[in-house]
Amino acid sequence: MTITLERLRWWDIDRLVQLEELIFPEDSPWTAAAFWSELAAGHHYVAHRDAVSGEVLGYAGLAFPPGGDEAEVQNIAVDPAAQGRGIGRALLNDLIASAATAHRILLEVRTDNVPAISLYESVGFTRMGIRRRYYQPSGADAYTMEKLL
């Protein structure tokens, strides 16, 4: 399967909200307003679409202030029905490439999200620490992770 990525567009926001509610039901999924804000701020967002329907199957976002030396993964998600196909890895690799001039990339991930942690570690992210009760309302902890570039 070929994984192609393209820039996320405003008309994708409704689908992103659907995916957020499906994937992150315990932890205040991102709202349409949050995604609008991200796109308005000019943050780097990409999506992978189903080749037939055009529906977004996965997306990822990176905040990388112009002239800054740090980038932060805002979110990365893949429809559960499409997981295991390399979409998450392709999205993450795109974010890393987009931050090539940064000193490091930061992210937070639930401590119980073993597949995501494994993916991040496989491309060089390391655990820095833990944020207790970071995700709300579930109260789940998060690892802070970084990748030095």
C-alpha positions in Angstrom: 0.0 0.0 0.0 1.3 3.4 -1.0 0.9 6.0 1.7 0.5 9.5 0.3 0.2 12.6 2.5 -1.2 15.9 1.6 -1.8 19.2 3.4 -4.8 19.2 5.7 -7.6 21.6 4.6 -10.4 23.3 6.6 -13.0 21.1 5.0 -11.4 18.1 6.8 -12.1 19.4 10.2 -15.5 17.7 10.7 -13.8 14.3 9.9 -11.0 15.1 12.4 -13.5 15.7 15.1 -15.1 12.4 14.3 -11.8 10.6 14.6 -10.9 12.4 17.8 -14.1 11.3 19.4 -13.5 7.7 18.2 -9.9 7.4 19.1 -9.7 9.5 22.3 -13.2 9.2 23.9 -11.8 9.3 27.5 -9.7 12.5 27.2 -11.6 15.6 25.9 -11.0 15.1 22.2 -10.0 18.1 20.2 -12.8 20.3 19.0 -13.5 21.9 15.7 -12.4 25.2 17.2 -9.1 23.8 18.3 -8.4 22.5 14.8 -9.5 25.9 13.2 -7.0 27.6 15.6 -4.2 25.3 14.6 -4.8 25.9 10.9 -5.2 29.6 11.4 -1.8 29.7 13.2 -0.2 28.1 10.2 0.9 25.0 11.9 2.0 22.1 9.7 -0.8 19.5 9.3 -0.9 16.6 7.0 -3.5 13.8 6.2 -3.6 10.5 4.6 -6.8 9.8 2.7 -8.5 6.6 1.5 -7.7 6.2 -2.2 -11.3 5.5 -3.1 -13.5 7.6 -0.8 -11.1 10.4 -0.1 -11.9 10.2 3.6 -9.2 11.1 6.0 -7.8 8.0 7.6 -5.0 9.6 9.6 -3.7 13.1 10.4 -0.8 14.7 12.2 0.1 18.2 13.3 3.3 20.0 14.3 3.7 23.4 15.9 7.0 24.9 14.7 7.3 28.6 15.3 9.2 30.4 12.5 12.8 30.9 13.6 12.3 28.6 16.6 14.5 25.8 17.6 11.9 23.5 19.0 8.9 21.8 17.4 6.0 20.1 19.1 3.9 17.3 17.9 0.3 18.6 18.5 -1.5 15.4 17.5 -1.2 12.3 15.5 -4.0 9.8 15.0 -5.1 7.0 12.7 -8.6 5.6 12.3 -8.6 2.3 14.2 -9.8 0.5 11.1 -6.7 1.6 9.2 -4.1 1.1 11.9 -1.2 -1.3 11.3 -0.7 -0.2 7.7 2.2 2.2 8.3 0.1 5.4 8.2 1.2 6.6 11.6 4.8 6.1 10.8 4.4 8.0 7.5 2.7 10.8 9.3 5.4 11.0 12.0 8.2 10.9 9.4 6.6 13.8 7.7 6.5 15.8 10.9 10.1 15.0 11.6 11.2 16.1 8.1 9.1 19.3 8.5 11.1 20.2 11.6 14.5 19.6 10.1 15.8 23.0 11.2 14.7 22.5 14.8 17.0 21.5 17.6 14.5 19.0 18.9 10.9 17.8 18.7 8.7 17.3 21.8 5.5 15.4 22.4 3.3 13.9 25.0 1.8 10.4 24.9 -0.4 8.4 27.3 1.7 6.1 29.3 -0.6 3.2 28.4 -0.4 3.8 24.6 2.2 1.2 24.0 1.9 1.1 20.1 2.4 4.9 20.0 5.3 4.8 22.4 6.9 2.0 20.4 6.5 4.0 17.2 8.1 7.1 18.7 11.0 5.2 20.2 11.6 3.4 16.9 12.4 6.8 15.3 14.6 8.1 18.1 12.3 9.7 20.6 13.3 9.2 24.2 11.3 9.6 27.4 12.1 12.7 29.4 9.7 12.5 32.2 6.1 11.9 33.2 3.2 14.3 33.6 0.8 13.0 36.2 -2.9 13.2 35.4 -2.1 15.1 32.2 -5.1 13.9 30.2 -8.5 15.0 31.3 -11.0 14.0 32.3 -9.6 10.5 32.6 -6.6 11.5 34.7 -4.3 9.4 32.6 -0.5 10.1 32.9 1.6 11.2 29.9 5.2 10.6 29.1 7.0 13.7 27.7 9.3 12.6 24.9 11.9 14.3 22.8 13.9 13.7 19.7 17.1 15.6 19.2 17.8 16.6 15.6 
